[in-house]
Amino acid sequence: MAETKECIQLNSELIDRLSYTLKEKGFKTLILNDEEQVIEYIHRIPNDVIIGLGDSITTCTLKIRNILARKGSLIFYGWNGDVHYNRSLETFEDHPVPGYFLTRVNAITLRGNLLIRDYSRKAIMENRFPRNIVAFAGCNRIVEEFRNEPGINKYGIFKEKPASVDFTVVLLPYITY
């Protein structure tokens, strides 16, 4: 992970502390301890909304797109995927605004700051968000501080929950890739 320092070793106390810190900043937090809990969570997302997927190794590894497609969700994603998983956002002149946007946290500090590369700093400054954001964070994404590397300033850094968004950070302590 080029934009972060070394990952830290986690234990349940540290995860609980991070969850508390995120809640203090307005984020909803959820700790899911296995793939079955992730599947159950995805099934609770309504089928009558457009769902956007970010360019996320985490959502791919968890097969979230497949789960959503099987349950009949209308999915749009920001890269060219298989044709039988609906259409990429790039195929529309006017992008649909998803009701939910599922992505990963590229890095999260113990102070509860989130780096999400699927959001540009410009989009954050212009307050361009869907109604619901769900950001998945494996334990490999939790760091002491972000590195100050060239290019980090173009990505979205959330220091608190945007006012107009229902923003859930899903902590996945079992994921270590």
Backbone as CSV, one residue per row, in Angstrom:
resi,resn,N_x,N_y,N_z,CA_x,CA_y,CA_z,C_x,C_y,C_z
1,MET,0.845,-1.173,0.000,0.000,0.000,0.000,0.888,1.234,0.000
2,ALA,1.046,1.839,-1.106,1.972,2.957,-1.234,1.583,4.168,-0.406
3,GLU,0.296,4.362,-0.128,-0.118,5.578,0.555,-0.144,5.462,2.061
4,THR,0.294,4.365,2.626,0.224,4.206,4.066,1.546,3.727,4.633
5,LYS,1.701,3.923,5.941,2.831,3.337,6.643,2.524,1.881,6.922
6,GLU,3.409,1.200,7.601,3.212,-0.200,7.942,1.888,-0.423,8.660
7,CYS,1.245,-1.522,8.342,0.007,-1.876,9.026,0.333,-2.279,10.460
8,ILE,-0.650,-2.163,11.323,-0.429,-2.487,12.729,-1.146,-3.778,13.084
9,GLN,-0.661,-4.428,14.108,-1.292,-5.647,14.594,-2.577,-5.289,15.337
10,LEU,-3.629,-6.000,15.039,-4.924,-5.700,15.641,-5.305,-6.731,16.680
11,ASN,-6.071,-6.269,17.631,-6.725,-7.157,18.576,-8.123,-6.601,18.781
12,SER,-8.963,-7.299,19.513,-10.356,-6.879,19.653,-10.466,-5.524,20.357
13,GLU,-9.577,-5.237,21.299,-9.617,-3.948,21.990,-9.343,-2.798,21.021
14,LEU,-8.370,-2.984,20.131,-8.025,-1.958,19.150,-9.162,-1.757,18.146
15,ILE,-9.780,-2.831,17.721,-10.905,-2.738,16.791,-12.078,-2.019,17.449
16,ASP,-12.354,-2.343,18.707,-13.430,-1.659,19.435,-13.116,-0.168,19.584
17,ARG,-11.864,0.164,19.857,-11.472,1.570,19.998,-11.637,2.315,18.680
18,LEU,-11.238,1.681,17.573,-11.397,2.294,16.255,-12.877,2.471,15.926
19,SER,-13.680,1.481,16.231,-15.123,1.574,16.000,-15.715,2.742,16.773
20,TYR,-15.320,2.905,18.018,-15.795,4.009,18.853,-15.368,5.362,18.253
21,THR,-14.111,5.454,17.818,-13.594,6.694,17.227,-14.382,7.057,15.976
22,LEU,-14.669,6.074,15.127,-15.441,6.328,13.908,-16.849,6.815,14.247
23,LYS,-17.468,6.199,15.250,-18.817,6.622,15.661,-18.798,8.057,16.174
24,GLU,-17.741,8.434,16.891,-17.611,9.802,17.384,-17.543,10.808,16.232
25,LYS,-17.051,10.371,15.071,-16.950,11.233,13.896,-18.191,11.162,13.019
26,GLY,-19.215,10.438,13.471,-20.481,10.379,12.752,-20.677,9.175,11.862
27,PHE,-19.653,8.341,11.693,-19.772,7.158,10.849,-20.522,6.065,11.603
28,LYS,-21.316,5.305,10.879,-21.833,4.064,11.447,-20.706,3.055,11.301
29,THR,-20.584,2.154,12.255,-19.576,1.104,12.102,-20.221,-0.249,12.327
30,LEU,-19.654,-1.202,11.674,-20.122,-2.563,11.767,-18.895,-3.453,11.723
31,ILE,-18.825,-4.412,12.598,-17.721,-5.378,12.595,-18.283,-6.705,12.131
32,LEU,-17.792,-7.188,10.995,-18.219,-8.479,10.456,-17.030,-9.425,10.526
33,ASN,-17.236,-10.569,11.158,-16.121,-11.457,11.476,-15.920,-12.626,10.524
34,ASP,-16.776,-12.756,9.517,-16.556,-13.814,8.530,-17.356,-13.513,7.262
35,GLU,-17.092,-14.290,6.228,-17.722,-14.075,4.931,-19.240,-14.251,4.986
36,GLU,-19.721,-15.159,5.809,-21.164,-15.370,5.941,-21.864,-14.112,6.456
37,GLN,-21.252,-13.418,7.405,-21.831,-12.170,7.909,-21.841,-11.088,6.828
38,VAL,-20.817,-11.073,5.978,-20.782,-10.120,4.868,-21.940,-10.403,3.911
39,ILE,-22.150,-11.665,3.566,-23.238,-12.039,2.661,-24.583,-11.632,3.252
40,GLU,-24.789,-11.901,4.537,-26.039,-11.499,5.197,-26.224,-9.990,5.136
41,TYR,-25.161,-9.231,5.348,-25.242,-7.779,5.298,-25.624,-7.300,3.894
42,ILE,-24.980,-7.850,2.873,-25.264,-7.454,1.484,-26.722,-7.747,1.136
43,HIS,-27.248,-8.836,1.638,-28.646,-9.184,1.352,-29.629,-8.204,1.993
44,ARG,-29.210,-7.432,2.977,-30.087,-6.432,3.596,-30.163,-5.133,2.795
45,ILE,-29.302,-4.967,1.793,-29.366,-3.782,0.940,-30.601,-3.917,0.051
46,PRO,-31.438,-2.895,-0.011,-32.670,-2.990,-0.810,-32.382,-3.272,-2.283
47,ASN,-33.278,-4.000,-2.919,-33.133,-4.309,-4.341,-33.632,-3.198,-5.243
48,ASP,-34.405,-2.265,-4.710,-35.026,-1.247,-5.558,-34.187,0.021,-5.689
49,VAL,-32.887,-0.064,-5.421,-31.988,1.079,-5.569,-30.849,0.712,-6.507
50,ILE,-30.308,1.727,-7.160,-29.105,1.535,-7.968,-27.925,1.415,-7.017
51,ILE,-27.056,0.454,-7.301,-25.877,0.239,-6.461,-24.634,0.468,-7.309
52,GLY,-23.774,1.357,-6.832,-22.497,1.591,-7.485,-21.412,0.830,-6.750
53,LEU,-20.482,0.289,-7.502,-19.336,-0.416,-6.908,-18.057,0.296,-7.313
54,GLY,-17.221,0.556,-6.335,-15.926,1.153,-6.613,-14.948,0.116,-7.132
55,ASP,-13.789,0.579,-7.519,-12.730,-0.290,-8.016,-12.026,-0.892,-6.808
56,SER,-12.583,-1.994,-6.308,-12.168,-2.493,-5.012,-11.790,-3.964,-5.048
57,ILE,-10.570,-4.259,-4.660,-10.130,-5.646,-4.524,-10.965,-6.338,-3.443
58,THR,-11.273,-5.602,-2.386,-12.040,-6.184,-1.283,-13.415,-6.636,-1.750
59,THR,-14.147,-5.764,-2.463,-15.482,-6.159,-2.909,-15.406,-7.281,-3.937
60,CYS,-14.339,-7.316,-4.738,-14.167,-8.423,-5.692,-13.879,-9.734,-4.971
61,THR,-12.961,-9.702,-4.018,-12.599,-10.904,-3.275,-13.797,-11.464,-2.514
62,LEU,-14.617,-10.574,-1.967,-15.808,-11.012,-1.239,-16.948,-11.388,-2.176
63,LYS,-16.744,-11.200,-3.487,-17.747,-11.531,-4.515,-19.058,-10.755,-4.312
64,ILE,-18.928,-9.520,-3.865,-20.106,-8.708,-3.589,-20.905,-8.451,-4.862
65,ARG,-20.224,-8.207,-5.975,-20.939,-7.983,-7.238,-21.771,-9.204,-7.597
66,ASN,-21.220,-10.402,-7.404,-21.951,-11.636,-7.706,-23.172,-11.779,-6.805
67,ILE,-23.008,-11.476,-5.524,-24.120,-11.580,-4.567,-25.233,-10.628,-4.973
68,LEU,-24.855,-9.383,-5.290,-25.852,-8.390,-5.697,-26.554,-8.807,-6.990
69,ALA,-25.806,-9.329,-7.950,-26.398,-9.756,-9.222,-27.374,-10.913,-9.004
70,ARG,-27.001,-11.872,-8.155,-27.897,-13.010,-7.878,-29.197,-12.570,-7.223
71,LYS,-29.137,-11.530,-6.400,-30.364,-11.090,-5.736,-31.154,-10.101,-6.584
72,GLY,-30.649,-9.778,-7.782,-31.397,-8.951,-8.718,-31.165,-7.464,-8.612
73,SER,-30.105,-7.043,-7.939,-29.809,-5.616,-7.802,-29.328,-5.039,-9.125
74,LEU,-29.608,-3.762,-9.341,-29.113,-3.043,-10.501,-27.762,-2.445,-10.129
75,ILE,-26.698,-2.959,-10.738,-25.328,-2.630,-10.348,-24.643,-1.842,-11.455
76,PHE,-23.938,-0.798,-11.059,-23.074,-0.060,-11.967,-21.703,0.015,-11.307
77,TYR,-20.676,-0.038,-12.136,-19.342,-0.048,-11.567,-18.414,0.778,-12.420
78,GLY,-17.321,1.185,-11.852,-16.422,2.125,-12.493,-15.311,1.514,-13.310
79,TRP,-15.413,0.284,-13.696,-14.421,-0.322,-14.575,-15.144,-1.276,-15.510
80,ASN,-14.492,-1.717,-16.566,-15.132,-2.603,-17.536,-15.102,-4.031,-17.012
81,GLY,-16.264,-4.540,-16.644,-16.382,-5.896,-16.119,-17.078,-6.780,-17.133
82,ASP,-17.439,-7.953,-16.700,-18.156,-8.868,-17.577,-19.491,-8.256,-17.978
83,VAL,-19.897,-8.499,-19.238,-21.127,-7.884,-19.742,-22.361,-8.353,-18.996
84,HIS,-22.351,-9.539,-18.404,-23.538,-10.018,-17.715,-23.663,-9.488,-16.291
85,TYR,-22.863,-8.511,-15.920,-23.027,-7.853,-14.621,-23.445,-6.403,-14.805
86,ASN,-24.396,-6.174,-15.698,-24.944,-4.844,-15.968,-23.907,-3.955,-16.641
87,ARG,-24.088,-2.646,-16.565,-23.269,-1.742,-17.353,-22.364,-0.882,-16.491
88,SER,-21.219,-0.576,-17.047,-20.270,0.307,-16.389,-20.773,1.745,-16.450
89,LEU,-20.435,2.545,-15.451,-20.816,3.959,-15.449,-20.288,4.686,-16.681
90,GLU,-19.152,4.255,-17.216,-18.579,4.926,-18.378,-19.427,4.758,-19.633
91,THR,-20.413,3.868,-19.640,-21.242,3.665,-20.825,-22.437,4.607,-20.860
92,PHE,-22.553,5.502,-19.906,-23.652,6.453,-19.846,-23.123,7.873,-19.981
93,GLU,-23.843,8.708,-20.750,-23.465,10.118,-20.824,-23.703,10.794,-19.479
94,ASP,-24.847,10.535,-18.889,-25.162,11.046,-17.554,-25.151,9.867,-16.599
95,HIS,-24.177,9.857,-15.712,-24.064,8.739,-14.780,-25.266,8.723,-13.843
96,PRO,-25.831,7.543,-13.627,-26.899,7.465,-12.629,-26.300,7.674,-11.232
97,VAL,-27.056,8.307,-10.361,-26.592,8.482,-8.987,-27.050,7.252,-8.207
98,PRO,-26.114,6.473,-7.704,-26.529,5.270,-6.980,-27.150,5.611,-5.634
99,GLY,-28.081,4.781,-5.208,-28.625,4.909,-3.860,-27.618,4.429,-2.836
100,TYR,-26.811,3.453,-3.242,-25.734,2.913,-2.404,-24.461,2.901,-3.226
101,PHE,-23.347,3.193,-2.583,-22.042,3.058,-3.207,-21.190,2.201,-2.289
102,LEU,-20.716,1.064,-2.803,-19.903,0.133,-2.029,-18.472,0.221,-2.520
103,THR,-17.552,0.374,-1.590,-16.153,0.546,-1.935,-15.280,-0.031,-0.834
104,ARG,-14.010,0.207,-0.926,-13.110,-0.193,0.157,-12.422,1.034,0.704
105,VAL,-11.958,0.893,1.904,-11.100,1.900,2.511,-9.678,1.529,2.106
106,ASN,-8.979,2.445,1.462,-7.592,2.165,1.098,-6.689,2.204,2.315
107,ALA,-7.017,3.095,3.244,-6.283,3.159,4.509,-7.164,3.874,5.523
108,ILE,-7.030,3.452,6.777,-7.782,4.069,7.868,-6.837,4.221,9.049
109,THR,-6.791,5.430,9.610,-5.903,5.653,10.745,-6.637,5.353,12.041
110,LEU,-5.876,5.174,13.095,-6.468,4.928,14.414,-7.244,6.139,14.917
111,ARG,-7.000,7.306,14.315,-7.774,8.502,14.655,-9.078,8.567,13.873
112,GLY,-9.336,7.557,13.026,-10.591,7.487,12.299,-10.638,8.279,11.007
113,ASN,-9.489,8.580,10.425,-9.449,9.239,9.123,-9.404,8.169,8.043
114,LEU,-10.232,8.347,7.009,-10.355,7.358,5.947,-9.769,7.890,4.647
115,LEU,-8.953,7.089,3.975,-8.469,7.395,2.630,-9.197,6.458,1.682
116,ILE,-9.962,7.041,0.766,-10.721,6.246,-0.201,-10.391,6.778,-1.590
117,ARG,-9.699,5.974,-2.373,-9.232,6.413,-3.688,-10.367,6.516,-4.696
118,ASP,-11.517,5.906,-4.426,-12.650,6.026,-5.339,-13.287,7.406,-5.281
119,TYR,-12.909,8.222,-4.323,-13.406,9.592,-4.217,-12.258,10.562,-4.396
120,SER,-12.440,11.486,-5.317,-11.431,12.529,-5.481,-11.660,13.600,-4.428
121,ARG,-10.636,14.337,-4.160,-10.766,15.455,-3.219,-11.787,16.457,-3.760
122,LYS,-11.830,16.626,-5.093,-12.779,17.548,-5.709,-14.216,17.105,-5.445
123,ALA,-14.498,15.824,-5.590,-15.856,15.317,-5.332,-16.262,15.559,-3.882
124,ILE,-15.332,15.407,-2.974,-15.622,15.643,-1.552,-15.898,17.126,-1.322
125,MET,-15.068,17.986,-1.899,-15.261,19.422,-1.717,-16.596,19.893,-2.303
126,GLU,-17.040,19.243,-3.384,-18.306,19.612,-4.017,-19.491,18.866,-3.407
127,ASN,-19.217,18.042,-2.395,-20.260,17.291,-1.692,-21.089,16.419,-2.640
128,ARG,-20.405,15.734,-3.562,-21.081,14.856,-4.517,-21.030,13.424,-3.993
129,PHE,-22.113,13.022,-3.340,-22.183,11.703,-2.732,-23.531,11.054,-3.015
130,PRO,-23.548,9.730,-3.036,-24.844,9.039,-3.023,-25.442,9.126,-1.620
131,ARG,-26.648,8.671,-1.471,-27.298,8.716,-0.155,-26.610,7.803,0.851
132,ASN,-26.089,6.673,0.403,-25.486,5.679,1.297,-24.122,5.261,0.761
133,ILE,-23.121,5.295,1.623,-21.797,4.775,1.287,-21.488,3.658,2.272
134,VAL,-21.007,2.543,1.741,-20.543,1.436,2.567,-19.092,1.194,2.168
135,ALA,-18.178,1.386,3.115,-16.752,1.236,2.854,-16.208,0.091,3.697
136,PHE,-15.654,-0.915,3.035,-15.117,-2.104,3.694,-13.640,-1.902,4.013
137,ALA,-13.240,-2.283,5.226,-11.853,-2.114,5.659,-11.357,-3.392,6.310
138,GLY,-10.464,-4.096,5.621,-9.798,-5.243,6.221,-8.754,-4.754,7.210
139,CYS,-8.320,-5.635,8.076,-7.356,-5.213,9.103,-6.032,-4.782,8.497
140,ASN,-5.768,-5.185,7.264,-4.544,-4.758,6.592,-4.590,-3.293,6.179
141,ARG,-5.729,-2.648,6.320,-5.885,-1.248,5.913,-5.730,-0.271,7.078
142,ILE,-5.592,-0.785,8.279,-5.517,0.068,9.457,-4.055,0.409,9.736
143,VAL,-3.783,1.722,9.812,-2.414,2.216,9.949,-2.361,3.310,11.015
144,GLU,-1.158,3.620,11.455,-0.977,4.728,12.403,-1.291,6.061,11.731
145,GLU,-0.654,6.321,10.590,-0.803,7.587,9.865,-0.686,7.316,8.363
146,PHE,-1.230,8.222,7.546,-1.008,8.165,6.104,0.396,8.667,5.813
147,ARG,1.020,8.090,4.794,2.299,8.617,4.334,2.045,9.886,3.546
148,ASN,2.966,10.802,3.614,2.861,12.032,2.838,3.612,11.832,1.531
149,GLU,2.975,11.131,0.593,3.601,10.811,-0.681,2.992,11.641,-1.803
150,PRO,3.745,11.840,-2.883,3.183,12.578,-4.025,1.890,11.909,-4.508
151,GLY,0.893,12.709,-4.791,-0.363,12.190,-5.314,-1.424,11.919,-4.267
152,ILE,-1.047,11.819,-2.992,-2.040,11.491,-1.966,-3.103,12.587,-1.869
153,ASN,-2.744,13.820,-2.188,-3.678,14.932,-2.059,-4.815,14.913,-3.069
154,LYS,-4.713,14.101,-4.119,-5.818,14.069,-5.078,-6.927,13.108,-4.640
155,TYR,-6.665,12.266,-3.652,-7.654,11.295,-3.200,-8.485,11.836,-2.048
156,GLY,-9.602,11.197,-1.845,-10.508,11.601,-0.800,-10.046,11.168,0.577
157,ILE,-9.937,12.116,1.468,-9.652,11.813,2.867,-10.836,12.326,3.680
158,PHE,-11.499,11.409,4.351,-12.653,11.741,5.170,-12.196,11.835,6.619
159,LYS,-12.335,13.014,7.202,-11.989,13.206,8.608,-13.229,13.152,9.483
160,GLU,-14.388,13.200,8.821,-15.678,13.035,9.496,-16.694,12.655,8.432
161,LYS,-17.850,12.211,8.889,-18.903,11.802,7.970,-19.504,13.030,7.306
162,PRO,-19.639,12.999,5.966,-20.336,14.101,5.304,-21.782,14.187,5.808
163,ALA,-22.276,15.399,5.974,-23.586,15.617,6.597,-24.732,14.964,5.845
164,SER,-24.671,14.905,4.529,-25.813,14.440,3.744,-25.791,12.944,3.422
165,VAL,-24.913,12.195,4.063,-24.689,10.808,3.679,-24.869,9.868,4.864
166,ASP,-25.474,8.724,4.597,-25.490,7.628,5.565,-24.242,6.807,5.248
167,PHE,-23.206,6.901,6.065,-21.874,6.358,5.760,-21.541,5.274,6.781
168,THR,-21.406,4.048,6.289,-21.082,2.912,7.147,-19.686,2.401,6.824
169,VAL,-18.860,2.275,7.850,-17.546,1.648,7.703,-17.675,0.232,8.252
170,VAL,-17.434,-0.742,7.389,-17.528,-2.144,7.775,-16.111,-2.651,8.033
171,LEU,-15.819,-2.926,9.287,-14.506,-3.449,9.669,-14.511,-4.961,9.524
172,LEU,-13.509,-5.480,8.841,-13.404,-6.909,8.560,-12.100,-7.445,9.159
173,PRO,-12.091,-7.724,10.455,-10.842,-8.125,11.111,-10.272,-9.444,10.609
174,TYR,-11.052,-10.229,9.912,-10.568,-11.527,9.433,-9.832,-11.426,8.093
175,ILE,-9.911,-10.303,7.427,-9.255,-10.150,6.120,-7.847,-9.593,6.318
176,THR,-6.866,-10.292,5.753,-5.479,-9.865,5.917,-4.742,-9.702,4.602
177,TYR,-5.429,-9.690,3.475,-4.732,-9.527,2.194,-4.519,-8.089,1.863
